[in-house]
Amino acid sequence: MDYHHVVEVAGVVSLGLIFYSYAFRWFEAGPASWRRWRPVVTGLAFGVLAVVMMISRIQVAPDRYVDARAVPIALVTLTEGWLAGGLAAALAVVYRLYLGGSGAPAGVLGIIATAAAAGIVRTWAQRDGRIGLRHSLVLSFIVWVITAISFFSLGERGAVLFAPLSLPFLVLSLVGIGGGARLFADVVASHAAEAARRDAVQLRAVTLLARAAAHEINNPLTAVMGGLGLVARRLPAGSEEQSWIKTAREGSERIRDIVARMNRITQIEETVEAGALPPMLDIRKSSGA
């Protein structure tokens, strides 16, 4: 086996992991409308990686080669979903058809089957709540079986070609897909933990500020409401001044309700943007109203 190409493959997988880490962080930090484009960007990027894998074939015998095209396709489908996997597979299919040869139909079917298998395993992992080691190992074995079938579809010649490649490709699938999926899952988990920590810090800052403001508002508000009550007792019933006092007391009660909600904030919910007004804290929703 030419280990020089094995190192190349490991480098490409590492590059994909670094790209995915930065892309995930960039899209998560941006507006929510950006996030729907993440599968498109990652799918195209991993499609390019699959093509690079097809170019950087691993020589396992004088006239026997194996490539790791299935690794980036399986990884991006497992972590990002059908759209990303479909785009990555499409780029790999185009390049395989460009290469031509008698094995092109089998190669194309293998690429499509790999993306489909990864999508099915992703659905299974979502039902379990997360992508675990068993999911990635099962996918690795399925990809190996798909590759074997694609070779056997060529008949006796394909079986002869696959015989010396079976074990190297099994190891490649287990390490590339199994290990890669574990690393990709760690990237997602670490970013999720970081986002949760930021949200907790933000919520703590908002609640501390809201409670401090509520305390400072409540003291003078109590004095104002007490004064309005004393003034109302000295005014004749039904007078215009009494109606003014009533309106002022209703406004004070609304302020008291807002202050009470400020003390009950348990989450951060923004108001819907309206005109030139910037987004701001929705006190009613944030206090569980």
C-alpha positions in Angstrom: 0.0 0.0 0.0 1.2 3.5 -0.8 1.0 5.2 2.6 1.9 8.6 1.0 -1.7 8.6 -0.5 -3.1 7.5 2.9 -1.6 10.6 4.5 -3.1 12.7 1.7 -6.5 11.2 2.4 -6.1 11.9 6.2 -5.1 15.4 5.4 -8.2 16.0 3.2 -10.5 14.6 6.0 -8.8 16.9 8.5 -9.3 19.9 6.1 -12.9 19.0 5.9 -13.3 18.9 9.6 -11.6 22.3 10.0 -13.8 23.7 7.3 -17.0 22.3 8.9 -16.0 23.7 12.3 -15.6 27.2 10.9 -18.6 27.0 8.7 -20.8 25.8 11.5 -19.6 28.6 13.8 -20.0 31.2 11.1 -23.6 30.2 10.2 -24.7 29.9 13.8 -23.3 33.3 14.7 -25.1 35.0 11.8 -28.8 35.7 11.3 -31.2 32.8 11.4 -32.0 33.3 7.7 -28.4 32.3 6.9 -28.6 28.9 8.5 -30.7 27.4 5.7 -27.7 27.9 3.4 -25.3 25.9 5.6 -26.3 22.5 4.0 -25.8 24.0 0.6 -22.3 25.3 1.4 -21.1 22.3 3.3 -22.6 19.9 0.7 -20.7 21.6 -2.2 -17.5 21.8 -0.2 -17.6 18.1 0.7 -18.5 17.3 -2.9 -15.2 18.9 -3.9 -13.5 16.9 -1.2 -15.0 13.7 -2.7 -13.6 14.7 -6.1 -10.2 15.3 -4.5 -10.4 11.8 -2.9 -11.1 10.3 -6.3 -8.0 12.1 -7.7 -5.8 11.0 -4.7 -6.4 7.3 -5.1 -4.6 4.9 -2.7 -2.5 2.3 -4.4 -2.8 -1.1 -2.6 -1.2 -3.2 -5.3 0.7 -2.6 -8.6 -2.6 -2.4 -10.5 -5.1 -2.0 -7.7 -6.4 1.3 -6.4 -9.0 2.4 -3.9 -10.3 5.9 -3.2 -12.1 7.3 -0.2 -14.9 9.2 -2.1 -17.5 7.7 0.1 -16.0 9.2 3.3 -16.9 12.9 2.7 -20.2 12.0 1.1 -21.2 9.8 4.1 -20.0 12.3 6.7 -21.8 15.4 5.3 -25.0 13.5 4.7 -24.9 12.0 8.3 -24.2 15.4 9.9 -26.0 17.8 7.6 -28.8 15.9 6.0 -30.2 14.9 2.6 -29.7 18.3 0.9 -26.0 18.4 1.7 -25.5 14.8 0.9 -27.3 15.1 -2.4 -25.1 18.0 -3.5 -21.9 16.3 -2.5 -23.0 13.1 -4.3 -24.0 15.1 -7.4 -20.5 16.6 -7.8 -18.9 13.2 -7.3 -21.2 11.6 -9.9 -20.4 14.3 -12.4 -16.7 13.7 -12.0 -17.1 9.9 -12.1 -19.0 10.2 -15.4 -16.3 12.5 -16.7 -13.7 9.8 -16.0 -15.7 7.3 -17.9 -14.7 3.7 -18.3 -16.6 0.4 -17.9 -16.9 0.9 -14.1 -18.6 4.3 -14.4 -22.3 3.0 -14.0 -21.3 0.9 -10.9 -19.3 3.9 -9.5 -22.3 6.2 -9.9 -24.7 3.8 -8.3 -22.2 3.3 -5.4 -22.0 7.1 -4.8 -25.8 7.5 -4.8 -26.3 4.5 -2.6 -23.7 5.8 -0.1 -25.6 9.1 0.2 -28.9 7.3 0.6 -27.6 5.0 3.3 -26.1 7.9 5.2 -29.4 9.7 5.0 -31.2 6.7 6.4 -28.7 6.3 9.2 -29.1 10.0 10.0 -32.9 9.5 10.4 -32.2 6.6 12.8 -29.7 8.7 14.7 -32.2 11.6 15.0 -34.8 9.2 16.5 -32.1 8.2 19.1 -31.5 11.9 19.9 -27.9 12.2 18.6 -25.3 10.6 16.3 -23.5 8.0 18.3 -20.6 5.6 17.7 -22.9 2.8 16.7 -24.6 4.9 14.0 -21.2 5.8 12.4 -19.9 2.2 12.7 -23.0 0.8 11.1 -22.8 3.3 8.3 -19.1 2.4 7.8 -20.0 -1.2 7.3 -22.9 -0.4 5.0 -20.6 1.8 2.8 -18.2 -1.1 2.6 -21.0 -3.5 1.5 -22.2 -0.9 -1.1 -18.6 -0.7 -2.5 -18.4 -4.5 -2.6 -21.7 -4.8 -4.5 -20.6 -2.1 -7.0 -17.5 -4.2 -7.7 -19.4 -7.5 -7.9 -21.8 -5.9 -10.4 -19.0 -6.0 -12.9 -18.9 -9.8 -12.7 -16.0 -12.0 -12.2 -13.6 -9.2 -13.1 -15.0 -7.0 -10.4 -14.7 -9.7 -7.8 -11.1 -10.2 -8.7 -10.5 -6.5 -8.5 -12.2 -6.1 -5.1 -10.5 -9.1 -3.4 -7.2 -7.4 -2.5 -9.1 -4.1 -1.8 -11.7 -5.5 0.6 -9.7 -5.3 3.9 -8.0 -1.9 3.1 -11.3 -0.4 2.2 -13.0 -1.8 5.3 -10.3 -0.2 7.5 -10.6 3.0 5.5 -14.4 3.1 6.0 -14.2 2.4 9.7 -11.5 5.0 10.4 -12.7 7.6 7.9 -16.4 7.5 8.5 -16.5 6.1 12.1 -13.7 8.4 13.4 -14.7 11.3 11.2 -18.4 11.2 12.4 -17.2 11.1 16.0 -15.1 14.2 15.4 -17.9 16.0 13.5 -20.4 15.2 16.3 -17.9 16.6 18.8 -17.8 19.9 16.7 -21.5 20.2 16.8 -21.7 19.3 20.5 -18.9 21.8 21.4 -20.6 24.6 19.5 -24.0 23.8 21.1 -22.4 23.9 24.5 -20.8 27.2 23.7 -24.1 28.6 22.5 -25.9 27.4 25.6 -23.2 29.0 27.8 -23.5 32.3 25.9 -27.3 32.2 26.2 -27.0 31.6 29.9 -24.6 34.5 30.4 -26.9 36.7 28.3 -30.0 35.7 30.3 -28.2 36.3 33.6 -27.1 39.8 32.5 -30.6 40.7 31.3 -32.3 39.4 34.5 -29.9 41.2 36.8 -30.4 44.5 34.9 -34.2 44.0 34.8 -34.4 43.3 38.5 -32.2 46.2 39.4 -34.3 48.5 37.1 -37.5 47.1 38.6 -36.3 47.8 42.1 -35.3 51.4 41.3 -38.6 52.0 39.5 -40.8 50.4 42.2 -39.7 52.7 45.0 -40.7 56.1 43.4 -43.7 54.4 41.8 -45.0 53.5 45.3 -44.6 57.1 46.4 -46.4 58.3 43.3 -49.3 56.0 43.7 -49.6 56.9 47.4 -49.7 60.6 46.5 -52.3 60.1 43.9 -54.5 58.2 46.4 -54.2 61.1 48.9 -55.0 63.7 46.3 -58.0 61.7 45.1 -59.5 61.8 48.6 -59.4 65.6 48.7 -61.1 66.2 45.3 -64.9 66.3 44.9 -66.4 63.1 43.4 -67.1 63.4 39.6 -64.9 66.3 39.1 -62.6 66.6 36.0 -59.6 66.4 38.3 -60.9 63.1 39.6 -60.9 61.7 36.1 -57.3 62.8 35.6 -56.3 61.2 38.8 -58.0 58.0 37.7 -56.2 57.9 34.4 -52.9 58.5 36.2 -53.6 55.7 38.7 -54.4 53.3 35.8 -51.1 54.3 34.1 -49.3 53.6 37.4 -50.9 50.2 37.7 -49.7 49.4 34.2 -46.2 50.4 35.3 -46.5 48.2 38.3 -47.5 45.3 36.1 -44.4 45.9 33.9 -42.2 46.0 36.9 -43.6 42.7 38.2 -42.9 41.1 34.8 -39.4 42.4 34.8 -38.8 40.4 38.1 -40.2 37.2 36.4 -38.0 37.1 33.3 -36.9 33.6 32.6 -36.0 33.7 28.9 -35.0 36.1 26.2 -37.6 36.8 23.5 -37.3 39.7 21.1 -40.1 41.8 19.7 -40.9 41.6 16.0 -39.2 44.4 14.1 -41.6 47.2 13.3 -40.5 50.0 10.9 -37.4 51.8 12.1 -37.6 50.3 15.6 -34.7 48.0 16.4 -35.3 44.6 18.0 -35.9 44.8 21.7 -36.8 42.6 24.7 -40.4 41.5 24.7 -41.1 41.6 28.4 -44.5 39.8 28.2 -43.1 36.8 26.3 -39.8 36.8 28.3 -41.7 36.6 31.6 -43.8 33.7 30.5 -46.9 35.7 29.8 
